[in-house]
Amino acid sequence: MIIKKLMSCIRQYKKDSLLTAVYVVLEVVLEIIIPLLMANLIDFGIDQGNMTYILKMGTALLLSALLSLVFGAFAGKSAATASAGFARNLRRDMYYNVQNFSFSNIDKLSTASIVTRLTTDVTNVQLAYQMVIRLAVRAPIMMIFALAVSFGINARLSLIFLASVPLLGAGLYLIIKNAYPIFIRVFKTYDKLNSAVSENLRGIRVVKSFTREDFEKKKFEAISGEIYADFSKAEKLIAFNMPLMQFCMYACMLLVSWFGARIIVAGGGNPDAGLSTGQLLSLITYAIQILTSLMMISMVLVMITISRASAARIVELTNEESDLKNCANPVTSVQNGDICFEGVNFSYAKNADKLCLDNINLSIKSGETIGILGSTGSAKTSLVQLIPRLYDVVSGRVTVGGIDVREYDLETLRNEVAMVLQKNVLFSGTIKENLRWGNENVSDEELIQACRLARAHDFIQSFPNGYETHLEQGGTNVSGGQKQRLCIARALLKKPKILILDDSTSAVDIRTEALIRYGLKENIPGTTKIVIAQRVSSVIDADRIVVMDDGKISAIGTHDELMQRSSIYREVYESQAKGGVINE
Amino acid sequence: MSEQSPNIPKRKMNTTTIKRLLSYLRAYKVRFIFVLVCIVISAAVSVVSSLFLQTLIDDYITPLLIEAVPDFSGLLHIIILMGFIYLVGVLATLFYNRVMVDIAQGILKKIRDQMFSHMQTLPIEYYDTHTHGDLMSHYTNDADTLRQMLTISIPQVFSSLVTIIAVFFAMLYLSVWLTLLVVITIFIMTKVISKIANKSRQYFIKQQASIGDLNGYIEEMVNGQKVIKVFCHEKKAKETFDLKNDNLCDNATKANKYANILMPIMNNLGYILYVLLAVAGGAMAIAGVTNIGLTGKNFVSLGMIASFLQLSRIFIHPIAQVSQQINSIVMALAGAERIFKLMDEKSETDDGHVTLVKAKYENGIMTETNESTGLWAWKHPQADGIVTYTKLKGEVRFYNVDFSYEENKPVLHDITLYAEFGQKIAFVGATGAGKTTITNLINRFYDIADGKIRYDGININKIKKADLRRSLGMVLQDVNLFTGTVLDNIRYGNLAASDDECIAAAKLANADSFIRMLPRGYATVLSGDGSGLSQGQRQLLSIARAAVADPPVMILDEATSSIDTRTEAIVQRGMDSLMQDRTVFVIAHRLSTIQNSDVIMVLEQGRIIERGSHEKLLNEKGKYYQLYTGTGGQA
C-alpha cells in the first residue's frame, strides 16, 4: 500500500527511472564481456607474445570500456534526475496537502513532525530510491549473467557459487531482521532528541531564569545515551555484513582453487578436457561479481527497510484528508455580514464526553459590534472559529449572510470573514509584504489607511525603513503590541464583511486600544465586528455583549442591561472598575 | 536562514577542523590504534588474496601439470595456509567494523552532549539572533554527516590508502617502467576526477544551502499554518514553496549526477589503463627491452606482465573508493565546522564570585549551613581572604543605568530606582518603552552599558549568574512548557519540591481546578509545549511554577495578561500571598493588576517619566492619569 502510494508520486520521472534501468543493463552486459576480453588478451596475446592479437583485443577492450563508461554515465545522470525529481514530487505532494489541512488536522500533527517528514524522511526515501533504480536492477542481472557465464565455463565448479549464495543470503537476512527493529527505535529516539532540543530553544528564558541548565543537560544526555546504545547495537549487527561477505568470498576462492586445480591437472590444462588456468581466473572473477551483487542486494534491502519507516510517515501525511471540504456547488459570494448560530453544538474531539459549545443560539445583524466576555476556557475562541468555518459544528448550523457556512466556497467565506487570531504570526519579510497578505493588489494609500486605523502607521513610520522594515521570523523584532496592531491592519486590508478580533489587543495599551476601537466604528460601520476581550473597557461600547460561561451563553445584552441581569458580568466589571480599567 | 550561506567550505579542507575532530579520537587511542592495525591486516589480506591466484597457477598448478603422478599435498598445504590467512583477514574486518561503531557513536554522543551543554551557556542574545531551524540542523543534518564519515568514510579511506601503498610497492618491485606508466595515467585520471568531484562538491554545497532555505521556509509556513488558512494564502504559500523546491531539486540532480558519474569513469579508466599496460608490456617483451625492478635489471617476462596487469586492477579500485568518499568527507567537515562554530560561541561571561548559600544565625552571627533554614545569605569572599555573609533580602537598586541592544540605539536612559525589601514595584508604559528590558537587566540576560545595579548592596556583576537567577522568580507572558506531566512542569521551579508542595503551589495559583479537569489530573502528559492548554491556563501553570521556586524576588512580566479579570481576581488573592515578604517587579497593561503597588514607574522611550504611588500619580494628572482614564492622546 505504502509502496504503491509512493510509486504514484514518480509521475514525470518514470521515463528517467526506466532509462536508468536500461542503461544499467547495458553497462552490466559490458562488464560481463570485459573480463572475457581481458582473459583472452592474456591467454592468447601476452602468453603467446602475439602483438597483433594484443592490439586487436586491446581495441575491443577500449571500445567496450568507452561504451560502458557512456552507459554508466547516462545511468548515473538519469538516476540522479529521477531520484531528485521523485523527492521533489514527494515534498510537493506533502506540502500541498498540508495547505489543504483544516485546523483540526493542524492541531493533530505537530509542526516538528511535519517538518521532519518534509526533510529528513524525504532524503531517506530519495537515497533509497536512487539505490533501488541503480542497484536493484544491476545486482540481479549481474548475478544471473555471471552465473550463466560461469556455468558455461564449468558447471561443477559453479555449483560452489550456487551453494554459497543461499548461505550468504541467509546470513544477511538474519542481520537485517535483527537490526531493523532497533533502527526503528533509533528513529523514534531521534524524534525525542529533536523535540528536547527545540523545547529547550523555545524555553531558553525559562531554563535560564530557573537555572535549570544542568537539569536540561541531564535530560538531553539521557536521550543521547539512548541513541548511542541503540545505534551502536544496530550498527554492530550491520558490521557483520562485510566480514560475512569476505568469508563467503574467500571460501569460494579456496574451494574453486582446490577443485579447479584438480580438474586442470586431470585434464592436462586443456580447456576441452576440463579447465584452463585462464578460465580458473575468470571463474574467480565471476565468483566475486556474484557475491558482490548479493551484497548489493542486501544493501538495497537495508536501505529499503530503513527508509520504510520514513516512507510510512510520508504516506501518512499525504493521505491525511482534510475534514473540511467544499460542498458540491459552493456559493461564491457573501450577501452581508449577518451571522446566526442555530442550536450549535461543538467539540474538538469527535466523541468527547463534554461538549465544548453547548446549544448556542445567537443572531448578529450586519454592521453590529458584538463583544464577547467570559473566563479562561469558557469557549469564546471556539465560538468565533466556527464563523469562518475553521472547524465544523457537531450539530446545529452556523449561517453567514443567511447561508450555512458549509455551503460556501471556503476561500470566499474566509475572504469575507477576517479573523485576527489570538496566537498570531508574522512572517519574515518586510512589513509591507506581511500586510499584503490581506490583499495582494492593495495600493500604498490603502495600506497606510489600514495601518492608521490599526494605529500602526506611527510606529511603522518611526522605523528607519518604514514600511520596508524587515521583520524576522515570527516578528521577533517588534514588540507584542506592535505585532498585534500589524495583525489587525493585515486583517483590515481584506475589507471583510465580518471582522473578528480574538483578544487581539491584549498587549496594546488601553489608550491605543480605545483609539483603534473608535477608528473601526467610524470608518467601517458596515462591517460586523466581533471582539473577544478580557477588559470590560474593550467591549463596553459594543452594541451587544455576549457573556460566555463554560461553553454556554450566559447572558446577552448591552452594558447597562447586563449590569442589571448578569452576575458574572457585574463581577467582572467590578473587579476591573476597582482597578480603574474602565474609564471612558 | 541567513546562517546558511556563509558556511561554504573553502577549497582546502580546514586543517583546524580536522585536528579538532582528531582530538576526539584521543579518548579512544588504544581502540583506534587497534582499528588501524585491523584495517592494515584486512587490506593486506585482500592484496595477498589477489596475488595468491598468480602464485597458485605459476607455482602449483603449472608444475603439477608436468608431473606424471601429481602430488597434491603441496597445494593442500598452501590452501590450508591461505585459509588461515583469510580467517585472520575476516576477523580483522569484523573487529575493526565493530570497534569503529563504538568509537564513532561514542564521539558523536560526546559531540552532541558538548554541543547541547555549551548551548546552555550561551547568552540570550545568541538565541535572539539565530533561528531555531538553524540550531536544530546541527543536531540532525550536521551530526548525521559526521556519523557517515566516522563509520564509513574514515575506515574506507584508510583501508584504501593502505592498499594503494602496498600495491604501489608491489608494482615497483615488478617493473619501474610500467609503474611509471601507471603513475602518469593515474595522474591524468585524478585530474579528470577532481574536476568532476569539484563540480559535484559545488552543487552539494548549493544543495545544502537550498535544503536549509527550504527547511526554513517550511518551518515558518507550517508554524503559521493557521494564519495562512485564515487569509486563504495557500496559493501564494505554494508558489514560493514550488520555487524553492524546484531549486533544491535542480541542485540535488546536478550534485548527484556528478557523483554518480564518478564511479563508471573510474572503473572504465581502469580498463583503459589495463589495455595501455598490456600493449606497452607486450611491446616491451617482444622488443626485448631491459626491465628495471626493485630487485634489479632483468628481461620483461610474460608472467611478469600478467601479474602486473592483475596488480593494476587492484590499484584502481581503492582509488575509486577514495574519490567516492571525498564528497562525504567534505560535507562532514563542513558540518563539523558548523558544529564547532557553535561550540566556540562565547558563553555568557560570568565573573561573579559571590554565591548564594543557606545560612543560620549562630550567636547572632550569620554562618553557612547545610540545613534548610529558610534563611539565605550571599557568601562574599573578600580579596584579603575573609569571607563575609550578607543576608539575602531582595533589595534591588539601579544607579544611572543605560542600555542598548544594538550599538547607538539606546533603549534605556539613566534609569535610577530603588526597590526595598518587600516592595512591589510596577512598570507601566507603552509597548517598547523598555519595561521588559529593565527586568532583563536584573537577571542579567543582558549586561548594562553604563551605570550600576546593586542587589542587597552587592554589584550584580559580582554575583554568580546561576545564584543570582536562583534568587529571582520569573513569570513571563509567553509561557514555555516542557514535555512531561503537569506535575513535572510545576516542579521545574524547584526540583526538590514534593508532590504536595507542587499541588499547594498550583492551588495558590488557582490552577488546581483546571488541572483536575484534565484527563489524568496532575499526571497528564503535556506535549508540544502544552499545546492543548489555553494561553490563560498556561499562565496559571507558569505562576505555580514560580510559586514552587519560592524566590525572594519575583518578576512578573505580563504574567496574567491572558487570564480573564474574573479569574485574575481569584488568582490575585494567591498572588498577594505569593508576593508577601518579597520584592516584586510587575509589568502589566491592566492597571488593576498594579495599582496596589508601592511604587509605579511610568516609562516612556526608555526613561522613567513619573514615579510614585497610584494615588500620587493620579493627583499629578500626568501620563499615568492619561493611561488610567484613557484620555489624552490624539483621539
Interface residues (C-beta under 8 A of the other chain):
Chain A: E27 I34 M38 L41 I42 G45 I46 D47 G49 M51 I54 L55 M57 G58 L61 L62 S64 A65 L66 S68 L69 F71 G72 A73 A75 G76 K77 A79 A80 T81 S83 A84 G85 A87 R88 R91 R92 Y95 Y96 V98 Q99 N100 F101 S102 F103 I106 D107 S110 T111 A112 I114 V115 L118 T119 T120 Q126 Q130 R134 Y190 L193 N194 S195 A196 V197 S198 E199 N200 L201 R202 G203 I204 R205 V206 V207 K208 S209 F210 T211 R212 E213 F215 E216 K217 F220 E221 S224 G225 I227 Y228 F231 S232 E235 K236 A239 F240 M242 P243 Q246 F247 Y250 A251 M253 L254 S257 W258 A261 R262 I264 V265 G268 G269 T277 L280 L281 I284 L373 G374 S375 T376 G377 T381 P388 L390 L410 E411 R414 N415 A418 M419 L421 Q422 K423 N424 V425 F427 S428 W437 G438 E440 F459 Q473 G474 T476 S479 G480 G481 Q482 R490 K494 D503 S506 A507 V508 D509 I510 R511 T512 A514 L515 Y518 Q534 R535 V536 S537 I568 E571 V572 S575 Q576 K578 G579 G580 V581 N583 E584
Chain B: S46 S49 F52 L53 L56 I57 Y60 I61 T62 L64 L65 P70 F72 L75 L76 I79 M82 G83 Y86 G89 V90 L91 T93 L94 N97 R98 M100 V101 D102 A104 Q105 G106 L108 K109 R112 D113 F116 S117 M119 Q120 T121 I124 Y127 D128 T131 H132 G133 L135 M136 Y139 T140 T151 I211 L214 N215 G216 I218 E219 E220 M221 V222 N223 G224 Q225 K226 V227 I228 K229 V230 F231 C232 H233 E234 K236 A237 K238 F241 D242 N245 D246 L248 C249 D250 A252 T253 K254 A255 N256 K257 A259 N260 I261 L262 M263 P264 I265 N267 N268 L269 Y271 I272 Y274 V275 A278 V279 G281 G282 A283 A285 I286 L302 I305 A306 L309 G429 A430 T431 G432 N443 F445 K465 A466 R469 R470 L472 G473 M474 L476 Q477 N480 L481 F482 T483 Y492 G493 L495 F514 S527 G528 D529 S531 S534 Q535 G536 Q537 L540 R545 A549 E558 S561 S562 I563 D564 T565 R566 T567 E568 A569 H589 R590 L591 S592 T593 Q595 Q626 L627 Y628 T629 G630 T631 G632 G633 Q634 A635
